[in-house]
Amino acid sequence: MNFRQIILSLYVLLFVGLGITGGVLFKDAHDEYSRLEQVESANRRRLAEAQERLRNQERVLQRLRTDPSYVDKVIRTRLGYAKPDEFIFRFEDDDSKGSASPSPVLKNDK
């Protein structure tokens, strides 16, 4: 082998090595890009869900500010309040059908 063939062989090996290294680095970058696209997609989905919850909460807040009958309904259902002349009956849920009995009758003193 003469000197020219050795130099040519070294250049070929160098280019093949650079090509393989570049291919590996490109594959790693592509994998990272794909992973980041998936993360972005999940974040966009979470953002859309959060925006929908915000819109629903804003609607409820607006109704609480402007609709007295809705406020009354929310106070009665969530807090268990009653008007002074009303009685609240609470039933315990049993697994057997038809055997639910009322708990003691409560009267709101407010």
Beta strands, then each sheet from edge to edge (+ up, - down):
strand 1: 87-88
strand 2: 106-107
sheet 1: 1+ 2-
end
